[in-house]
Amino acid sequence: MEKLFYKIGEVGKLAELEPYVLRFWESEFPSLSPKKNTGGQRVYSKKEVDLVLEIKRLLYKEGLTISGARKMLQTRKPLRDLPEGTLGEVKKELEELLAILA
């Protein structure tokens, strides 16, 4: 069963990052803003955990700067937000390209 909220240490283990990196990213990425519980501990939602993993990918695998990653996150549109027709069109175009290459 998936949890609703994750503490900073748990997110750090999942993403293989130190908590201080996550705290720094909070100051650099406005969309990453975990709530604090009554005890004052940061708690991350599943969406925020996914965002941490995306930021890590952009910085460490894609080699973007923090500024570049921030811009990428601001301009991208998640696939789930695209109209259904758009995904179908992309799939059709990819299939046509595969047919040409085959």
Secondary structure by P-SEA (a helix, b strand, c coil): cccccccaaaaaaaacccaaaaaaaaaccccbbbbbccccbbbbcaaaaaaaaaaaaacccccccaaaaaaaaacccccccccaaaaaaaaaaaaaaaaaac
